[in-house]
């Protein structure tokens, strides 16, 4: 079965319906003809029921033809729901048949009527009973093999025929013994059987249309949790008919997992679900980072910025009288107007406040993002700037060792990077203060320098 494509599967479903349609037409005509000739209400009721079987076969054939069509622009998820709608229609036909038989039975109770019992009546019922048993066995096997809901509904429809035919035979026997009201009672019993089958089909179909869970969540979790790299399973959803189940899972992985690794994990989850659980045709996997402890504020803010396509750096937490405020630099596209950039950053600030409700304020400095990598300059002018920057640094902090100066062109001037070697016993706070002091001195002494980056390291 797994080797069949959807198109092949639905063609085989159509063939099953064609075969059963011929049998149901023959059975229906035989029952109705003999029922009318003999006046047996039970046989007429059974004949109408068989006619409904033939109608459901036609509906099933049409639905299988439509459901076999591939996805298109208007139906990106395919046409399988037409099979479900056909199943719903079969349940509706059963209710119509039950209503027709019920009204006829009530009419017989109110006004009476005679039933003629003849050998041909028994012959027809025994013959049609044999046909119905054969059809049920054939359709049940094919429905299981093809995993078709509409075939299962038709099997339920036809299976009722067996009990109905047995009831009609009993009705003929009782009527032949002089118990005339038995025919009407059996007709009412047939109504109950048909109605029960109809409501069973309608209930199952409505659950599919209402997207009831098609898979056991615990079974899905066991399969997904067995995939290496999955830290936890945070959500499991499923829907669809039994032969076309769509699963949606959300898993947590280590924050450092690369996009390539996450894609491999998602692919493995999909493969294992399709292999382990019958009927799964599509799996959507959403991957989220897993944190053993709540992420720090910088991680949360950076995630918010990434979601909006912004870059954030130099975040500082400031203790105020109202609580903790966050101050940071936010990079936006240099092509934006100030109004557009402010609107974009305002959305960013609002999301940061929502993600960190303990924060009392978010202060942002908007700056243009670099559209391309900076290039280190090696011209004579750049060499002069490097020497000037090193002289200023050595004059400001002669106890430190300054080296590896480089110059890059930036908007409005130049950016200079220096390496500063300090005592390994010095605190980070002291080292940072030295770097800030030298940065201010360089920018004051060399007006063309717009940005200074100082890398501090131990001796």
C-alpha positions in Angstrom: 0.0 0.0 0.0 2.8 2.4 0.8 4.0 2.2 -2.8 0.7 3.6 -4.2 0.5 7.3 -5.1 -2.6 9.3 -4.3 -3.7 9.1 -7.9 -3.4 5.3 -8.0 -5.1 4.9 -4.7 -8.1 7.0 -5.7 -8.4 5.1 -9.0 -8.6 1.8 -7.1 -11.2 3.3 -4.8 -13.3 4.3 -7.9 -13.0 0.7 -9.2 -14.3 -0.7 -5.9 -17.3 1.7 -6.1 -18.0 0.7 -9.7 -18.1 -3.0 -8.8 -20.3 -2.5 -5.8 -22.6 -0.1 -7.7 -23.6 -2.9 -10.2 -24.4 -5.3 -7.3 -26.4 -2.7 -5.4 -28.5 -1.7 -8.5 -29.4 -5.4 -9.1 -30.3 -5.9 -5.5 -32.3 -2.7 -5.2 -34.4 -3.4 -8.3 -35.1 -7.0 -7.2 -36.3 -5.9 -3.7 -38.5 -3.0 -4.9 -40.1 -5.1 -7.7 -41.0 -8.0 -5.4 -42.0 -5.7 -2.6 -44.4 -3.7 -4.7 -45.9 -6.9 -6.2 -46.4 -8.6 -2.8 -47.2 -5.4 -0.8 -44.4 -6.1 1.7 -43.5 -2.8 3.4 -40.4 -4.3 4.9 -39.2 -5.4 1.4 -39.9 -2.0 -0.1 -38.1 -0.4 2.8 -35.1 -2.7 2.2 -35.3 -1.9 -1.5 -35.1 1.9 -0.8 -32.1 1.2 1.5 -30.3 -0.7 -1.3 -31.1 2.2 -3.7 -29.4 4.5 -1.2 -26.4 2.2 -1.3 -26.3 2.7 -5.1 -26.5 6.4 -4.6 -23.7 6.4 -2.1 -21.6 4.4 -4.6 -22.1 7.2 -7.2 -21.2 9.9 -4.6 -18.1 7.9 -3.6 -17.0 7.5 -7.3 -17.3 11.3 -7.9 -15.5 12.2 -4.6 -12.6 9.8 -5.4 -12.3 11.4 -8.8 -12.1 14.9 -7.3 -9.9 13.9 -4.4 -7.4 12.4 -6.8 -6.6 15.8 -8.2 -3.2 17.3 -7.1 -2.9 20.5 -5.1 -3.5 23.7 -7.1 -3.5 27.5 -6.4 -7.1 27.4 -5.0 -6.5 24.2 -3.0 -2.9 24.2 -1.9 -3.5 21.4 0.6 -5.0 19.1 -2.1 -8.6 17.9 -2.6 -8.8 15.1 0.0 -11.6 16.9 2.0 -13.9 16.1 -0.9 -13.7 12.5 0.2 -14.7 13.6 3.7 -17.6 15.6 2.2 -18.7 12.5 0.2 -18.7 10.5 3.5 -20.9 13.2 5.0 -23.3 13.0 2.0 -23.6 9.2 2.5 -24.7 9.7 6.1 -27.2 12.3 4.9 -28.6 9.8 2.3 -29.1 7.2 5.1 -31.1 9.7 7.1 -33.3 10.5 4.1 -33.9 6.8 3.5 -34.8 6.3 7.2 -37.3 9.2 7.0 -39.0 7.8 3.9 -39.4 4.4 5.5 -40.6 5.8 8.8 -43.4 7.9 7.1 -44.5 4.8 5.1 -44.6 2.7 8.2 -46.7 5.2 10.1 -49.1 5.3 7.1 -49.4 1.5 7.3 -50.1 1.7 11.0 -52.8 4.3 10.5 -54.6 2.8 7.5 -53.5 -0.9 7.4 -52.6 -3.0 4.4 -52.1 -6.5 3.3 -48.8 -8.3 2.7 -48.6 -11.2 0.3 -46.0 -13.8 1.2 -44.7 -16.0 -1.7 -41.7 -18.2 -2.4 -40.2 -15.6 -4.7 -40.1 -13.2 -1.8 -37.9 -15.6 0.2 -35.8 -16.3 -2.9 -35.1 -12.7 -3.6 -34.2 -11.9 0.0 -31.9 -14.9 0.3 -30.2 -14.0 -3.0 -29.8 -10.4 -2.1 -28.5 -11.4 1.4 -25.8 -13.4 -0.2 -24.9 -10.5 -2.5 -24.8 -8.1 0.5 -22.5 -10.4 2.4 -20.1 -10.6 -0.5 -20.1 -6.8 -1.1 -19.4 -6.2 2.6 -16.5 -8.6 2.7 -15.1 -7.1 -0.5 -15.5 -3.5 0.5 -14.1 -4.1 4.0 -10.9 -5.7 2.6 -10.4 -2.8 0.1 -11.2 -0.1 2.6 -8.6 -1.5 5.0 -6.0 -1.9 2.2 -6.6 1.6 0.7 -7.3 3.3 4.1 -10.3 5.1 2.6 -12.8 6.8 4.9 -15.4 7.0 2.2 -15.1 3.3 1.6 -15.4 2.6 5.3 -18.6 4.7 5.4 -20.0 2.8 2.4 -19.1 -0.5 4.2 -21.1 0.6 7.2 -23.9 1.5 4.8 -23.9 -1.9 3.2 -23.4 -3.8 6.4 -26.8 -2.5 7.6 -28.3 -4.2 4.6 -27.3 -7.6 6.0 -29.3 -7.0 9.2 -32.1 -5.4 7.3 -32.4 -8.4 4.9 -32.4 -10.7 7.9 -35.2 -8.6 9.5 -37.2 -8.7 6.3 -36.9 -12.5 6.1 -38.2 -12.6 9.7 -41.0 -10.3 8.7 -42.0 -12.6 5.9 -42.0 -15.6 8.2 -44.1 -13.9 10.8 -46.5 -12.5 8.2 -46.9 -16.0 6.7 -47.9 -17.2 10.2 -50.6 -14.7 10.3 -48.9 -11.9 12.4 -49.6 -9.1 10.0 -48.3 -6.3 12.2 -44.8 -7.9 12.1 -44.1 -6.3 8.7 -44.6 -2.8 10.1 -42.6 -3.5 13.2 -39.7 -4.8 11.2 -39.9 -1.7 9.0 -39.5 0.5 12.1 -36.6 -1.7 13.3 -35.0 -1.1 9.9 -35.4 2.7 10.4 -33.6 2.4 13.8 -30.7 0.4 12.2 -30.4 2.9 9.3 -30.5 5.9 11.6 -27.9 4.4 13.9 -25.5 3.8 11.0 -26.2 7.4 9.6 -25.5 9.1 12.9 -22.3 7.0 13.3 -21.0 8.2 9.9 -22.0 11.8 10.5 -20.3 11.8 14.0 -17.0 10.4 12.6 -17.1 12.8 9.6 -17.9 15.9 11.7 -14.9 15.1 13.9 -12.6 15.1 10.8 -14.1 18.4 9.5 -13.8 19.9 13.0 -10.1 19.0 13.0 -10.3 16.6 15.9 -6.9 15.2 17.0 -6.2 12.3 14.6 -3.2 10.9 16.5 -2.5 10.1 20.1 -0.4 13.0 21.4 1.6 10.7 23.8 2.4 8.3 20.9 3.7 11.3 18.8 5.7 12.6 21.8 7.4 9.2 22.3 8.5 9.1 18.6 9.7 12.7 18.5 11.5 12.5 21.9 13.6 9.6 20.5 15.2 11.8 17.9 18.8 12.9 18.9 19.0 16.6 19.5 15.5 17.1 20.8 15.6 18.4 24.3 11.8 18.4 24.8 8.5 18.4 23.0 6.4 21.5 23.8 3.4 21.0 21.4 1.7 18.2 19.4 -1.2 18.8 17.1 -2.8 16.6 14.4 -5.8 16.6 12.1 -7.3 15.1 9.0 -8.8 11.7 7.9 -7.1 8.5 8.9 -5.4 8.1 5.6 -4.1 11.7 5.3 -3.1 12.9 8.8 -1.3 16.2 9.1 0.9 16.5 12.2 2.3 19.7 13.7 4.9 19.5 16.4 7.1 22.0 18.3 10.4 20.9 19.8 13.1 22.5 21.8 16.8 22.2 21.0 20.0 23.6 22.4 20.3 27.4 21.7 23.7 26.9 19.9 22.1 24.5 17.4 22.9 25.7 13.8 20.2 26.1 11.2 21.6 23.2 9.3 21.4 20.9 12.3 17.9 22.1 13.2 16.8 21.3 9.7 18.3 17.8 10.0 16.5 17.2 13.3 13.2 18.3 11.7 13.7 16.0 8.8 14.4 13.0 11.1 11.3 13.8 13.1 9.2 13.8 9.9 10.7 10.5 8.7 10.2 8.7 12.0 6.6 9.9 12.4 5.7 8.7 8.9 7.4 5.4 9.6 5.9 4.8 13.0 2.4 6.1 12.7 0.0 4.9 10.0 -1.7 7.5 7.8 0.7 10.4 8.4 1.3 12.2 5.1 2.6 15.6 6.2 4.6 16.8 9.2 5.3 20.4 10.2 8.2 20.9 12.7 8.8 24.1 14.5 12.2 24.4 16.3 12.7 26.6 19.4 15.7 27.1 21.6 15.8 25.3 24.9 17.1 27.0 28.0 17.8 25.1 31.2 17.3 28.4 33.0 15.5 31.6 31.9 17.7 33.5 29.3 19.4 36.6 30.4 18.1 40.0 29.3 20.7 40.5 26.6 19.7 37.3 25.0 16.0 38.2 25.1 16.6 41.6 23.6 18.8 40.2 20.9 16.1 37.7 19.9 13.5 40.5 19.7 15.9 42.5 17.5 16.6 39.5 15.2 12.9 39.0 14.7 12.5 42.6 13.4 15.7 42.5 11.3 17.5 44.9 13.5 21.0 44.7 15.1 21.6 45.6 18.7 24.8 46.2 20.6 26.3 47.9 23.7 23.3 47.2 25.9 23.7 48.7 29.4 21.4 48.0 32.4 20.8 51.2 34.4 19.4 51.2 38.0 16.9 54.1 38.4 14.5 55.1 41.1 11.7 53.4 39.1 13.6 50.2 38.5 16.0 48.9 35.8 16.2 50.7 32.4 17.9 49.3 29.4 20.1 51.5 27.2 21.4 50.2 23.9 22.4 51.0 20.3 20.1 49.8 17.6 21.2 49.7 13.9 18.7 50.3 11.2 18.9 50.5 7.4 20.7 53.7 6.4 18.2 54.2 3.6 15.3 54.8 6.1 14.0 58.2 6.9 14.3 59.3 10.5 10.5 58.9 10.9 10.5 55.4 9.5 13.5 54.4 11.6 11.9 55.8 14.7 8.7 53.9 14.0 10.6 50.7 13.6 12.6 51.1 16.7 9.4 52.0 18.7 8.0 48.6 17.8 11.2 47.1 18.9 11.0 48.9 22.3 7.4 47.9 22.8 8.3 44.2 22.2 11.2 44.4 24.6 8.9 45.8 27.3 6.4 43.0 26.7 9.2 40.4 26.8 10.8 41.9 30.0 7.9 43.3 32.1 10.3 44.0 35.0 12.0 46.7 32.8 10.8 50.2 33.6 12.2 51.9 30.4 14.0 51.2 27.1 16.4 53.9 25.8 17.7 53.4 22.3 20.3 55.2 20.2 19.4 54.8 16.5 22.4 54.5 14.1 22.8 53.3 10.5 23.8 49.8 9.9 26.9 49.2 7.8 25.7 47.8 4.4 29.1 46.2 3.7 32.2 45.0 5.5 34.7 47.7 6.4 38.1 47.5 4.6 41.4 48.2 6.4 43.2 51.1 4.7 46.9 50.9 3.9 47.5 54.3 2.3 50.0 56.9 3.5 47.3 58.9 5.1 46.0 55.8 6.9 49.6 55.1 8.2 49.8 58.6 9.5 46.5 58.3 11.4 47.7 55.0 12.9 50.9 56.6 14.2 48.9 59.6 15.6 46.5 57.2 17.4 49.3 55.2 18.9 51.1 58.3 20.1 47.9 59.7 21.8 47.3 56.3 23.5 50.9 56.0 24.7 50.8 59.5 26.1 47.5 59.0 27.8 48.4 55.5 29.3 52.2 55.0 29.1 52.0 51.9 31.5 50.0 50.0 28.9 51.4 48.4 25.8 49.7 49.6 22.6 49.9 47.8 19.2 48.1 46.5 16.1 46.5 49.8 15.1 44.3 49.7 12.0 42.3 52.3 10.1 39.0 51.8 8.2 36.9 54.3 6.3 33.4 55.0 7.8 30.6 57.5 7.2 32.0 61.0 8.0 35.6 59.9 8.7 37.6 57.0 10.0 37.4 54.1 12.5 40.5 53.0 14.4 41.1 49.8 16.2 43.9 49.3 18.8 45.1 46.4 20.9 45.9 47.2 24.6 47.9 44.9 26.8 47.5 45.3 30.5 48.4 43.5 33.7 46.4 40.2 34.1 45.8 41.1 37.8 43.9 44.3 36.8 40.1 44.2 37.2 37.8 44.4 34.1 36.4 47.7 35.4 39.8 49.3 35.6 40.7 48.0 32.1 37.5 49.4 30.7 38.1 52.8 32.3 41.5 53.0 30.6 40.1 52.1 27.2 37.3 54.7 27.6 39.8 57.4 28.6 42.1 56.7 25.6 39.1 56.6 23.2 38.1 60.1 24.3 41.6 61.4 23.9 42.0 60.0 20.4 38.7 61.4 19.2 39.6 64.8 20.7 43.1 64.9 19.3 42.1 63.5 15.8 38.8 65.0 14.7 38.6 62.8 11.6 38.2 59.7 13.8 34.5 58.9 14.3 34.9 55.6 16.1 37.5 54.0 18.3 37.6 50.3 19.3 40.1 49.1 21.9 40.7 45.5 22.6 42.1 44.9 26.0 44.0 41.7 26.9 46.3 40.4 29.7 50.0 40.4 29.3 
